[in-house]
């Protein structure tokens, strides 16, 4: 369960930080300002990296010494720094996401810096990512806050009165010195957003997917209660990897039997345990890091990224195009009729809409796989997902690169 991070960045904005005047002056029912920009690896500054089919390690630009709980090791690195990207509105948050091929003996660091009225900030680490175990501990980086911004696990949150007008992305690839290992970033992008402070959200009109339901496999997180405490112990802690697993299963992307051979033979769905292990963030101490989940999907050749959607109308466009969407929301018991629980942060997969426009979700917070399919009232679901005290519309979009996404909302900045 994303109990901390699903709401932490929003709480930072509405409590610890006072929202900028630009945000406060917007109508209470305004949709979030949001834009998602994919990195263009044919531009920028290269330090040992090469652009072509993504961004690859070409030659070492230098070496570093890196220490974590696995010890101190020396790594050679190559780096790419993207050009400055205008956001187009005063943003209060940035979230970077990526997919990468990072073989054993290599890893990746994703960083960003922002421009505000005072100039460029320092570089903030938004994640140190490794598929393999034994090289580094996959981790977010706590304790980076300063007068310009802070990092709430995976989200760069602007400080009070310092909205972000532009940003730069920096990707650093590391490998064992002298090796022939070639880590490669296939895709990356940054979502910038400004979610207005709003307690309620109006229901949106239909988007063409009423009566459409995708055949997404059903997996319960609760049947894993107590499994593998070293990766946060299953149950409510595993909503994100369980949801990611369901969507990967829709695209017929599963870990192999050999991959999951370490899982207890009595486990009902070892692919969920596997996803929890390989999305686990060792600083956050959980498997709910948003970009780590889409990066995990990338190890199966998928394109995956984090964005915010402005409405269920936009989400319907993705469902109509055959793409299930994972959403993050928080609510008190009774606020989402049919759920039967409350949560400080929870992920589920939206798989379709009823003929009346209500949401069909594969909700992993269920007693069994067969109980996972839920129908939630459209207005209630939209409210608990989009309001500022929740995630403000955060969504994982995971799809094969060859499966095209639909056009984004005309007249608004592209958010996928």
C-alpha positions in Angstrom: 0.0 0.0 0.0 1.2 3.5 -0.9 0.2 4.7 2.6 3.0 7.3 2.8 3.8 8.5 -0.7 0.3 8.5 -2.2 -0.6 11.4 0.1 2.8 12.8 1.3 3.5 15.0 -1.6 -0.1 16.4 -1.5 0.2 17.0 2.3 3.5 18.8 1.7 1.6 21.1 -0.6 -1.5 21.8 1.5 0.0 21.8 5.0 3.8 22.0 5.4 4.0 24.2 2.2 1.5 26.9 1.4 0.4 26.6 -2.3 1.8 29.3 -4.6 -0.5 32.2 -5.4 -0.9 30.9 -8.9 -2.5 27.7 -7.5 -4.6 29.4 -4.9 -6.2 31.8 -7.5 -7.4 28.9 -9.7 -11.1 27.8 -9.5 -11.8 25.1 -6.9 -13.1 22.8 -9.5 -10.2 23.3 -12.0 -8.5 20.3 -13.4 -4.8 19.8 -12.5 -2.3 21.5 -14.7 -0.2 18.6 -16.0 2.3 17.8 -18.8 4.3 14.7 -19.5 7.5 15.2 -21.7 9.4 12.3 -23.0 13.2 12.6 -23.1 14.8 13.1 -26.5 18.1 11.3 -26.4 19.3 12.9 -29.7 19.7 16.2 -27.9 21.5 17.2 -24.7 25.1 16.7 -23.4 26.8 13.4 -23.6 29.6 12.2 -21.3 30.4 8.8 -22.6 26.9 7.9 -23.6 25.6 7.2 -27.1 22.2 7.9 -28.5 20.5 5.6 -31.0 18.2 2.9 -29.8 17.7 4.7 -26.5 20.6 5.9 -24.5 23.5 3.5 -23.9 26.8 3.4 -22.1 29.5 4.0 -24.7 32.8 4.7 -22.9 33.5 5.7 -19.3 33.6 9.3 -18.4 35.1 8.7 -15.0 34.8 6.6 -11.9 33.1 7.0 -8.5 33.1 5.2 -5.2 29.6 4.3 -3.9 28.7 2.9 -0.5 25.5 1.3 0.7 24.7 -1.6 3.0 26.3 -4.0 0.4 29.7 -2.3 0.9 31.9 0.2 -0.9 32.5 -0.4 -4.6 34.0 1.4 -7.5 32.0 2.1 -10.6 32.8 3.7 -13.9 30.0 5.9 -15.3 28.7 7.6 -18.4 26.1 10.4 -18.3 23.6 12.3 -20.3 22.2 15.7 -19.3 19.0 16.7 -21.2 18.4 20.3 -22.3 16.2 22.5 -20.2 12.5 21.9 -20.7 9.9 24.6 -20.2 6.8 23.3 -18.4 4.3 25.9 -19.6 2.7 26.7 -16.2 4.0 27.1 -12.6 4.4 23.5 -11.5 4.6 22.3 -7.9 5.7 18.7 -8.5 8.0 16.7 -10.9 8.0 12.9 -11.2 10.5 11.2 -13.5 10.0 7.7 -14.8 12.0 5.4 -17.1 12.5 2.0 -18.6 15.9 0.5 -18.9 18.0 -2.6 -19.6 20.4 -2.8 -16.7 22.2 -6.1 -16.7 24.0 -7.5 -13.6 27.1 -5.4 -13.0 25.4 -2.1 -13.8 22.8 0.3 -12.5 21.2 3.7 -13.2 20.6 7.0 -11.4 17.9 9.4 -12.4 18.2 13.1 -11.3 16.5 16.3 -12.0 16.9 20.0 -11.2 14.4 22.7 -11.5 14.2 26.3 -12.5 12.3 28.8 -10.3 12.3 32.6 -10.1 15.7 32.5 -8.4 17.4 30.3 -11.0 18.4 26.6 -11.2 18.3 24.4 -8.2 20.8 21.7 -7.3 20.4 18.2 -8.7 18.1 16.0 -6.8 18.2 12.2 -7.1 14.9 10.7 -8.0 16.0 7.1 -7.8 18.9 4.6 -8.0 17.6 1.7 -10.0 19.0 -1.8 -10.5 17.2 -4.9 -11.8 19.7 -7.3 -10.3 20.5 -7.8 -6.6 24.0 -7.7 -5.3 25.3 -4.7 -7.1 23.6 -1.9 -5.2 20.4 -1.7 -3.1 17.6 -0.3 -5.3 16.6 2.9 -3.5 15.1 6.3 -3.4 17.2 8.9 -1.6 15.8 10.6 1.5 17.1 13.8 3.2 17.6 16.0 0.1 15.3 18.9 1.1 16.5 22.5 1.0 15.1 26.0 0.5 14.0 25.2 -3.1 12.4 21.7 -2.9 12.3 18.4 -1.2 12.0 14.8 -2.5 9.1 12.8 -1.1 10.3 9.3 -2.1 9.9 9.6 -5.8 8.4 13.1 -6.2 10.2 16.4 -6.4 8.0 18.9 -4.5 8.6 22.6 -4.9 9.0 24.7 -1.7 6.4 27.4 -0.8 6.4 30.3 -3.2 8.9 28.7 -5.6 6.9 27.0 -8.4 8.9 25.4 -11.1 8.9 26.8 -14.6 11.4 24.4 -16.2 13.6 21.4 -15.4 16.5 19.4 -16.6 16.8 15.6 -16.5 20.1 13.8 -15.9 20.7 10.1 -16.4 23.9 8.4 -15.2 24.7 4.8 -16.1 27.2 2.8 -14.0 29.0 -0.4 -14.6 31.8 -2.5 -13.2 35.1 -0.9 -14.3 36.6 -2.4 -17.4 33.6 -4.6 -18.1 31.7 -5.0 -21.4 28.3 -4.6 -19.7 26.2 -2.1 -21.6 23.3 -0.6 -19.6 20.8 1.2 -21.7 17.9 3.5 -21.0 15.1 2.8 -23.5 12.6 5.5 -22.5 12.4 8.3 -19.9 10.2 11.2 -19.2 9.1 13.8 -16.6 5.6 14.7 -15.5 5.2 18.2 -14.2 2.0 19.2 -12.4 0.1 21.6 -10.3 -2.9 20.1 -8.6 -5.3 22.8 -7.3 -6.4 22.6 -3.7 -9.9 21.0 -3.9 -11.9 18.9 -1.5 -14.3 17.7 -4.1 -14.1 17.0 -7.8 -17.0 17.2 -10.3 -18.0 14.0 -12.2 -16.7 14.0 -15.8 -18.6 13.2 -19.0 -18.3 9.9 -20.8 -15.3 9.3 -22.9 -16.4 6.5 -25.2 -15.6 3.5 -23.1 -18.9 2.8 -21.4 -19.6 -0.9 -21.7 -16.0 -1.8 -22.4 -14.1 -4.1 -20.0 -10.6 -5.5 -20.6 -9.8 -9.1 -19.7 -7.2 -8.2 -17.1 -6.1 -11.2 -14.8 -7.2 -10.8 -11.2 -4.8 -11.0 -8.3 -5.4 -10.4 -4.6 -2.7 -8.8 -2.4 -4.4 -10.2 0.7 -3.7 -13.8 -0.1 0.0 -12.9 0.4 -0.4 -11.5 3.9 2.8 -12.2 5.9 4.8 -13.4 2.9 8.5 -12.4 2.7 8.8 -9.7 5.4 12.1 -8.7 4.0 10.1 -7.1 1.1 7.4 -5.6 3.4 5.4 -8.7 4.1 2.5 -8.9 1.5 -1.1 -8.0 2.3 -1.9 -4.3 2.1 1.8 -3.4 1.5 1.7 -5.0 -1.9 -1.1 -3.2 -3.7 1.3 -1.6 -6.2 3.2 -4.7 -7.3 0.0 -6.7 -7.4 -1.6 -4.1 -9.6 1.5 -4.0 -11.8 1.4 -7.8 -12.1 -2.2 -7.8 -13.2 -1.5 -5.3 -16.0 1.6 -7.1 -17.1 -0.5 -10.3 -17.1 -3.0 -8.6 -19.5 -0.1 -8.2 -21.9 1.0 -11.8 -21.3 4.2 -10.7 -19.5 5.0 -12.9 -16.5 8.1 -14.0 -14.7 9.1 -17.5 -15.7 8.9 -20.6 -13.5 12.7 -20.4 -13.2 12.4 -16.7 -12.1 10.0 -17.6 -9.3 11.6 -20.9 -8.2 12.6 -19.3 -4.9 9.0 -18.7 -4.0 7.3 -21.1 -1.5 5.6 -23.8 -3.6 2.4 -23.2 -1.7 2.1 -19.6 -2.8 -1.0 -19.0 -4.9 0.5 -16.5 -7.3 4.3 -16.4 -7.2 4.5 -13.7 -9.8 3.2 -11.2 -7.2 5.9 -12.1 -4.7 8.4 -11.7 -7.5 7.2 -8.2 -8.5 7.3 -7.1 -4.8 10.9 -8.3 -4.5 12.0 -6.5 -7.7 10.1 -3.2 -7.1 11.2 -3.0 -3.4 12.7 0.4 -2.4 15.3 -0.1 0.4 15.0 3.4 1.7 11.2 3.7 1.6 11.1 0.1 2.8 8.2 -0.8 0.6 7.2 -1.9 -2.9 5.1 1.2 -3.6 7.6 3.5 -5.3 5.6 4.6 -8.3 8.4 4.9 -10.9 10.1 1.7 -9.6 6.9 -0.2 -10.6 6.9 1.1 -14.2 10.6 0.5 -14.4 10.0 -3.1 -13.3 7.5 -3.4 -16.2 10.3 -2.2 -18.4 12.3 -5.3 -17.7 9.7 -7.2 -19.8 10.2 -4.8 -22.8 7.2 -2.7 -21.9 6.9 1.0 -22.1 5.8 2.4 -18.7 5.6 5.8 -17.2 3.9 7.9 -14.4 1.6 10.7 -15.2 -1.5 12.4 -13.8 -4.8 12.2 -15.6 -7.3 15.1 -15.4 -10.5 13.1 -15.4 -12.1 9.7 -16.0 -12.9 11.0 -19.5 -9.2 10.9 -20.2 -8.8 7.4 -18.6 -11.7 6.2 -20.8 -9.6 7.1 -23.9 -6.9 4.7 -22.7 -9.4 1.9 -21.9 -11.0 2.4 -25.4 -7.6 2.0 -26.9 -7.1 -1.3 -25.0 -4.8 0.0 -22.3 -5.7 -0.7 -18.6 -4.6 2.0 -16.2 -3.3 1.7 -12.6 -4.6 4.5 -10.3 -3.5 5.8 -6.9 -6.2 7.0 -4.4 -6.9 7.5 -0.7 -10.2 7.6 1.1 -12.0 7.0 4.3 -14.2 4.0 4.8 -17.6 4.7 3.2 -16.3 7.3 0.7 -16.0 4.7 -2.0 -19.1 2.6 -1.9 -18.4 -1.0 -2.5 -14.8 -0.9 -1.2 -15.6 -1.7 2.4 -12.3 -0.3 3.7 -10.5 3.0 4.1 -6.9 3.7 3.0 -4.2 6.4 3.3 -2.9 5.3 -0.1 -3.8 2.4 -2.4 -3.2 1.3 -6.0 -5.7 -0.6 -8.2 -6.1 -1.3 -11.9 -9.0 0.3 -13.8 -10.0 -2.3 -16.4 -13.2 -0.8 -17.9 -16.6 0.9 -17.4 -20.1 -0.4 -17.0 -22.8 0.5 -19.5 -23.8 3.3 -17.1 -20.3 4.7 -16.9 -19.3 3.4 -13.5 -15.7 2.2 -12.9 -14.8 -1.5 -13.2 -11.6 -2.0 -11.2 -9.4 -5.0 -10.3 -8.9 -4.0 -6.7 -6.2 -6.1 -5.1 -7.5 -5.2 -1.6 -9.8 -8.2 -1.8 -10.1 -11.5 0.1 -9.4 -13.7 -3.0 -8.6 -13.5 -6.7 -12.2 -14.2 -7.5 -13.3 -11.2 -5.4 -10.9 -8.7 -7.1 -13.4 -7.4 -9.7 -15.3 -4.4 -8.2 -17.7 -1.8 -9.6 -17.3 1.6 -8.1 -19.7 4.6 -8.6 -18.2 7.0 -11.2 -18.6 10.2 -9.1 -17.2 8.7 -5.9 -14.2 7.1 -7.6 -13.3 10.2 -9.5 -13.5 12.3 -6.3 -11.3 10.1 -4.2 -8.7 9.7 -7.0 -8.5 13.3 -8.2 -8.9 15.5 -5.1 -5.9 17.3 -3.7 -5.9 15.3 -0.5 -5.4 12.1 -2.6 -2.9 11.6 -5.4 -4.4 14.3 -7.7 -4.9 11.7 -10.5 -1.6 9.8 -10.4 -1.7 6.9 -12.9 0.7 4.2 -14.2 0.4 3.7 -17.9 2.0 0.4 -19.1 1.8 -0.9 -22.6 3.9 -2.6 -25.3 5.8 -0.1 -27.4 4.1 -1.3 -30.5 0.6 -0.7 -29.0 0.0 3.0 -29.8 -1.6 5.2 -27.2 -4.6 7.4 -28.3 -4.3 11.1 -28.9 -4.3 13.2 -25.7 -7.0 15.8 -24.8 -7.1 18.5 -27.5 -6.2 22.0 -26.4 -4.4 20.8 -23.2 -0.7 19.9 -22.7 0.0 16.3 -23.5 0.0 14.1 -20.4 1.1 10.8 -22.1 
